[in-house]
Amino acid sequence: MEEDPDTYRILRLRAEILELGSAIRQLQRAGLDDAAAQLLIGRKRAQLEQLVKTNAASRALNSETRRP
């Protein structure tokens, strides 16, 4: 079965968000500035949200067009 490209992007973004969250915690523990990482994680979350919404809408459209 071929993997959907959007599904792959969603999984990749989730992994990146997890890594950024870990990096932010490490920066905070070290007492370092985490503003850039916070901004980046916010952008990644917005990308993920948009991709999930687009993917869900696309799947709904595809299921409607396949009905007999």
C-alpha positions, 0 to 999 in steps of 0.5 A: 500500500502506498503511503499518502504524501500528506500523511507522511508530512503530518508524521514528519511535522509531529516528529519535528514538534516533539524534537523542538519541545525537547529542545525547548525544555533543555534550553529552559533547564539550562537557563537559556533563551528559547524564544526562537525555538518557541516561535519555530514550534508555533509555526510548525504547529500552525503548519500541522493544523493547516495540513490536517484540516486540508487532508481531512477536507480532501478525504471527505471530498474523495469519499463523496465522489466515490459514492455510487 
